[in-house]
Amino acid sequence: MLSFGIGVFLIVAVVVLALACVHFVPPKRVHVITFLGTNPIAMLETGVHFTIPRPLAVTSAVIPTDVIAQKVQVQIKSKDNLVFELPATLQFQVTNAMDFAFERNEPIAQMVNLVVAALRGAANRMEFQEIYDDKITIQQEVEATVSEQLNGFGVRIVDLVIDDPELPVSTQTALNNIREAEWGRRAAEHEADATRVRMVGAARAEAESTLLKAKAIAGFRMEIAEGNAASIAVMQGKIGIRWVERTIGEGDSAQKVKTPAYVDRDGNPTSPPEMDLPAEVILDFFKVLDGNETIRDAAKADGSVIMLPTPNGGKMGSDIADWVAAQQASDRLSA
């Protein structure tokens, strides 16, 4: 009976001892085992492991091996003297549980301090818009700066996600006002440019139109002068005239008109001869012509007053016939 009890005791003792030697490690975890909580003796990864029995073997640290995200907030003073917060998310993974557990006191806090210092050093040398636009450059510089130090206590950076800078409300308002003013200035400049282009274009078009009109009037005057000289030559019997048909215009607007062709006494084509007329006669002729054109144009529209140049510079000895003709034209327009 005594021997049976001893056997049971021995079996129970073996079972208890065996259980004390077994370590169960869950997924994505590493157990750091020390001897009586002093010297590390083993790193147990996911699975079932046997070590010296408890309490000789103590699980001093349980280290996660999955990717961990750690928020980081850094105050930045940019190169253009803007002060703002730069939020980031540090994603890291433990690569050496023994170093992570024993090489550093509070390794996560130290890692965050290193990353914050590297972020501030990189961003402080850049202007605000550069930070906003080129976060990849900052990320690469930070990783290159701290990666070797983090490897020294068993950590590697998986990713560093840098968010948009967070400006104080007062700074945002000021920058928005500046931006609106700048866009307003640009809009005003564009509007001024557009107005200038329109005005220059209109002025150029008006100048070209005036020039064309002047050329047309000059050509018209030349036609009249040549025709008048030819008429005088015909009346004097110096040249003859033969009517020929000529097409004026193009397409549907083309018209056929009869125009004079001048010939000499033998019937050969010729030009109107030179006329030796005093300048005063020519000037008086154009005055009469202008007066007739004025009366003709005024007769086409409503009006009661016609202003005409008078011969002899407007002296009392002016031809009364001009005044009578002007008065009669005015009476007809008023009727």
C-alpha positions as CSV (number, residue, x, y, z in Angstrom):
1,M,0.0,0.0,0.0
2,L,2.9,2.4,0.8
3,S,4.6,1.5,-2.4
4,F,1.5,2.4,-4.4
5,G,1.2,5.8,-2.8
6,I,4.9,6.5,-3.5
7,G,4.3,5.5,-7.1
8,V,1.4,7.8,-7.5
9,F,3.4,10.6,-5.9
10,L,6.3,10.0,-8.3
11,I,3.9,10.0,-11.3
12,V,2.3,13.3,-10.2
13,A,5.7,14.8,-9.6
14,V,6.9,13.8,-13.0
15,V,3.8,15.3,-14.6
16,V,4.2,18.5,-12.7
17,L,7.8,18.7,-13.6
18,A,7.1,18.1,-17.2
19,L,4.5,20.8,-17.3
20,A,6.9,23.1,-15.6
21,C,9.4,22.5,-18.5
22,V,6.9,23.2,-21.3
23,H,6.4,26.7,-22.8
24,F,3.6,27.5,-25.2
25,V,4.3,30.6,-27.4
26,P,1.4,32.2,-29.3
27,P,1.6,33.4,-32.9
28,K,3.7,36.5,-33.7
29,R,5.3,36.5,-30.2
30,V,8.7,35.8,-28.9
31,H,9.3,34.8,-25.2
32,V,12.6,35.8,-23.7
33,I,13.5,33.2,-21.0
34,T,16.0,34.0,-18.2
35,F,17.5,32.0,-15.4
36,L,15.8,33.1,-12.2
37,G,15.1,36.4,-13.9
38,T,18.7,37.3,-14.4
39,N,20.7,36.0,-17.3
40,P,18.8,35.3,-20.6
41,I,19.0,31.7,-21.7
42,A,16.6,31.4,-24.6
43,M,14.3,33.2,-27.1
44,L,11.3,31.0,-27.8
45,E,9.4,31.7,-31.0
46,T,5.8,30.6,-31.9
47,G,5.2,27.0,-30.9
48,V,5.8,24.5,-28.1
49,H,9.2,24.5,-26.3
50,F,10.9,22.6,-23.5
51,T,13.3,24.4,-21.1
52,I,14.5,23.9,-17.6
53,P,11.5,23.8,-15.3
54,R,9.9,26.8,-13.6
55,P,10.7,28.6,-11.4
56,L,14.2,28.3,-12.6
57,A,13.2,29.4,-16.1
58,V,11.4,32.7,-16.0
59,T,9.6,34.4,-19.0
60,S,11.1,37.8,-18.5
61,A,9.6,39.5,-21.7
62,V,7.0,38.8,-24.3
63,I,7.9,40.6,-27.5
64,P,5.5,41.1,-30.4
65,T,6.9,40.4,-33.9
66,D,4.1,41.7,-36.0
67,V,4.1,45.3,-37.5
68,I,3.3,47.9,-34.9
69,A,2.0,51.4,-35.7
70,Q,3.2,54.3,-33.5
71,K,1.8,57.8,-33.9
72,V,4.3,60.6,-33.9
73,Q,3.6,64.4,-33.7
74,V,6.5,66.8,-34.5
75,Q,6.5,70.6,-34.2
76,I,8.3,72.0,-37.3
77,K,9.6,75.5,-38.0
78,S,10.0,75.6,-41.8
79,K,12.6,77.5,-43.7
80,D,10.1,80.2,-44.5
81,N,9.4,80.6,-40.7
82,L,6.0,78.9,-40.5
83,V,5.4,76.9,-37.2
84,F,3.1,73.9,-37.5
85,E,2.6,70.3,-36.4
86,L,3.7,67.5,-38.7
87,P,1.9,64.3,-37.9
88,A,3.3,60.9,-38.9
89,T,2.8,57.2,-38.3
90,L,5.8,55.0,-37.7
91,Q,5.4,51.4,-38.6
92,F,8.1,49.2,-37.2
93,Q,8.9,45.5,-36.5
94,V,11.1,43.8,-33.8
95,T,13.8,41.8,-35.5
96,N,15.8,40.8,-32.4
97,A,13.7,40.2,-29.3
98,M,16.7,39.7,-27.1
99,D,18.2,43.1,-28.0
100,F,14.8,44.8,-27.9
101,A,14.2,43.5,-24.4
102,F,17.6,44.2,-22.8
103,E,19.6,46.6,-24.8
104,R,17.5,49.7,-24.3
105,N,15.3,51.0,-21.5
106,E,11.9,51.8,-22.9
107,P,12.9,51.1,-26.5
108,I,9.7,52.3,-28.1
109,A,10.1,55.7,-26.5
110,Q,13.7,56.0,-27.5
111,M,12.8,55.0,-31.1
112,V,10.1,57.7,-31.2
113,N,12.6,60.2,-30.0
114,L,15.1,59.3,-32.7
115,V,12.4,59.5,-35.4
116,V,11.1,62.9,-34.1
117,A,14.6,64.4,-34.1
118,A,15.3,63.1,-37.6
119,L,11.9,64.4,-38.9
120,R,12.5,67.8,-37.4
121,G,16.0,68.0,-38.8
122,A,14.8,67.1,-42.3
123,A,11.7,69.3,-42.4
124,N,13.3,72.4,-40.8
125,R,15.5,72.8,-43.8
126,M,12.5,72.9,-46.2
127,E,9.9,75.5,-47.0
128,F,6.3,74.8,-46.1
129,Q,5.1,74.1,-49.6
130,E,8.1,71.8,-50.2
131,I,7.1,69.8,-47.1
132,Y,3.5,69.6,-48.3
133,D,4.5,68.5,-51.8
134,D,7.6,66.2,-51.2
135,K,7.0,64.0,-48.2
136,I,8.8,61.1,-49.8
137,T,12.1,63.0,-49.6
138,I,11.6,63.5,-45.9
139,Q,10.7,59.9,-45.3
140,Q,13.8,58.6,-47.1
141,E,16.1,61.0,-45.2
142,V,14.6,60.0,-41.8
143,E,14.9,56.2,-42.6
144,A,18.5,56.7,-43.7
145,T,19.3,58.6,-40.5
146,V,17.9,56.3,-37.9
147,S,17.9,52.9,-39.5
148,E,21.3,51.9,-38.3
149,Q,20.6,53.1,-34.7
150,L,17.3,51.1,-34.6
151,N,19.0,48.0,-35.9
152,G,21.3,48.3,-32.8
153,F,18.5,47.5,-30.5
154,G,16.6,45.0,-32.6
155,V,14.1,47.1,-34.6
156,R,13.6,48.0,-38.3
157,I,11.3,50.6,-39.8
158,V,8.7,49.1,-42.1
159,D,7.2,52.4,-43.2
160,L,7.0,56.0,-42.2
161,V,3.7,57.6,-43.3
162,I,3.9,61.4,-43.1
163,D,0.6,63.2,-43.1
164,D,-0.2,66.8,-44.3
165,P,1.1,69.5,-42.0
166,E,-1.4,70.9,-39.5
167,L,-1.4,74.7,-39.4
168,P,-2.9,76.7,-36.5
169,V,-6.3,78.2,-37.4
170,S,-4.9,81.7,-37.3
171,T,-2.1,80.8,-39.7
172,Q,-4.5,79.0,-42.0
173,T,-6.7,82.1,-42.1
174,A,-3.7,84.4,-42.8
175,L,-2.4,82.1,-45.6
176,N,-5.9,81.9,-47.2
177,N,-6.1,85.6,-47.2
178,I,-2.7,85.9,-48.8
179,R,-3.6,83.3,-51.4
180,E,-6.9,85.0,-52.2
181,A,-5.2,88.3,-52.5
182,E,-2.6,86.8,-54.8
183,W,-5.3,85.1,-57.0
184,G,-7.1,88.4,-57.0
185,R,-4.0,90.2,-58.2
186,R,-3.4,87.7,-60.9
187,A,-7.0,87.9,-62.0
188,A,-6.7,91.7,-62.2
189,E,-3.5,91.4,-64.2
190,H,-5.2,88.9,-66.6
191,E,-8.2,91.2,-66.9
192,A,-6.0,94.2,-67.6
193,D,-4.0,92.2,-70.2
194,A,-7.3,91.2,-71.8
195,T,-8.6,94.7,-71.8
196,R,-5.3,96.0,-73.2
197,V,-5.4,93.4,-76.0
198,R,-9.0,94.3,-76.8
199,M,-8.3,98.0,-76.8
200,V,-5.1,97.6,-78.9
201,G,-6.9,95.3,-81.2
202,A,-9.8,97.8,-81.5
203,A,-7.5,100.7,-82.1
204,R,-5.5,98.8,-84.7
205,A,-8.7,97.7,-86.4
206,E,-10.0,101.3,-86.3
207,A,-6.7,102.6,-87.7
208,E,-6.7,100.0,-90.5
209,S,-10.3,100.8,-91.2
210,T,-9.6,104.5,-91.3
211,L,-6.6,103.9,-93.5
212,L,-8.7,101.8,-95.9
213,K,-11.4,104.4,-96.0
214,A,-8.8,107.1,-96.7
215,K,-7.3,105.1,-99.5
216,A,-10.8,104.4,-100.8
217,I,-11.6,108.1,-100.7
218,A,-8.3,109.0,-102.3
219,G,-9.0,106.5,-105.0
220,F,-12.5,107.9,-105.4
221,R,-11.1,111.4,-105.7
222,M,-8.6,110.3,-108.3
223,E,-11.3,108.6,-110.3
224,I,-13.4,111.8,-110.1
225,A,-10.5,114.0,-111.0
226,E,-9.5,111.8,-114.0
227,G,-13.1,111.6,-115.1
228,N,-13.6,115.4,-114.9
229,A,-10.3,116.0,-116.8
230,A,-11.4,113.5,-119.4
231,S,-14.9,115.2,-119.6
232,I,-13.3,118.6,-120.2
233,A,-11.0,117.0,-122.9
234,V,-14.0,115.4,-124.6
235,M,-16.0,118.7,-124.6
236,Q,-12.9,120.4,-126.1
237,G,-12.7,117.8,-128.8
238,K,-9.2,116.7,-127.8
239,I,-10.2,113.0,-127.3
240,G,-13.2,110.8,-128.1
241,I,-15.0,108.2,-126.0
242,R,-16.2,104.7,-126.6
243,W,-18.3,102.8,-124.1
244,V,-17.2,99.3,-123.1
245,E,-18.8,96.7,-120.8
246,R,-16.9,95.8,-117.7
247,T,-17.8,93.3,-114.8
248,I,-17.6,94.8,-111.3
249,G,-17.6,92.5,-108.2
250,E,-17.4,88.7,-107.9
251,G,-19.8,85.8,-107.6
252,D,-23.5,86.6,-107.1
253,S,-22.7,90.2,-106.5
254,A,-21.0,90.7,-109.9
255,Q,-22.6,93.3,-112.1
256,K,-21.9,94.5,-115.6
257,V,-21.6,98.2,-116.2
258,K,-20.6,100.4,-119.2
259,T,-17.5,102.4,-118.6
260,P,-15.9,104.9,-120.9
261,A,-12.7,104.1,-122.9
262,Y,-10.9,107.1,-124.3
263,V,-9.7,107.3,-127.9
264,D,-7.9,109.8,-130.0
265,R,-9.1,111.3,-133.2
266,D,-7.9,108.3,-135.1
267,G,-9.8,105.9,-132.8
268,N,-6.7,104.6,-131.0
269,P,-6.9,104.1,-127.2
270,T,-5.5,107.0,-125.3
271,S,-5.4,108.7,-121.8
272,P,-6.9,112.0,-120.8
273,P,-4.4,114.8,-121.7
274,E,-2.8,116.9,-119.0
275,M,-4.9,119.8,-118.0
276,D,-3.2,123.2,-117.2
277,L,-5.7,124.6,-114.7
278,P,-5.0,127.1,-112.0
279,A,-5.1,125.8,-108.4
280,E,-7.8,128.3,-107.5
281,V,-10.1,126.7,-110.1
282,I,-9.4,123.2,-108.9
283,L,-10.0,124.3,-105.3
284,D,-13.3,125.9,-106.2
285,F,-14.3,122.8,-108.1
286,F,-13.8,120.6,-105.1
287,K,-15.7,123.1,-102.9
288,V,-18.7,122.8,-105.2
289,L,-18.3,119.0,-105.3
290,D,-18.2,118.8,-101.5
291,G,-21.3,121.0,-101.2
292,N,-23.2,118.8,-103.6
293,E,-22.2,115.7,-101.7
294,T,-23.2,117.2,-98.5
295,I,-26.6,118.1,-99.8
296,R,-27.0,114.6,-101.3
297,D,-26.1,112.9,-98.0
298,A,-28.2,115.2,-95.9
299,A,-31.2,114.6,-98.1
300,K,-31.1,110.9,-97.1
301,A,-31.7,111.5,-93.4
302,D,-33.9,113.7,-91.2
303,G,-32.4,117.1,-90.6
304,S,-33.0,120.8,-90.9
305,V,-29.6,122.4,-91.0
306,I,-26.9,122.0,-93.7
307,M,-23.5,123.6,-93.3
308,L,-21.6,124.4,-96.5
309,P,-18.2,126.0,-97.2
310,T,-18.7,129.3,-99.1
311,P,-16.6,130.5,-101.9
312,N,-14.1,133.4,-101.5
313,G,-13.5,132.5,-97.8
314,G,-17.0,133.5,-96.7
315,K,-16.8,137.2,-97.7
316,M,-19.9,139.3,-98.3
317,G,-19.2,139.1,-102.0
318,S,-19.9,135.3,-102.1
319,D,-22.0,133.9,-104.8
320,I,-25.6,134.3,-103.7
321,A,-26.6,131.3,-105.8
322,D,-24.8,129.0,-103.3
323,W,-26.9,130.5,-100.4
324,V,-30.1,130.2,-102.4
325,A,-29.4,126.6,-103.2
326,A,-28.6,125.7,-99.6
327,Q,-31.8,127.4,-98.4
328,Q,-33.9,125.6,-100.9
329,A,-32.4,122.3,-99.9
330,S,-33.1,123.1,-96.2
331,D,-36.7,123.9,-97.0
332,R,-37.2,120.6,-98.9
333,L,-35.7,118.7,-95.9
334,S,-38.0,120.5,-93.5
335,A,-41.2,119.8,-95.5
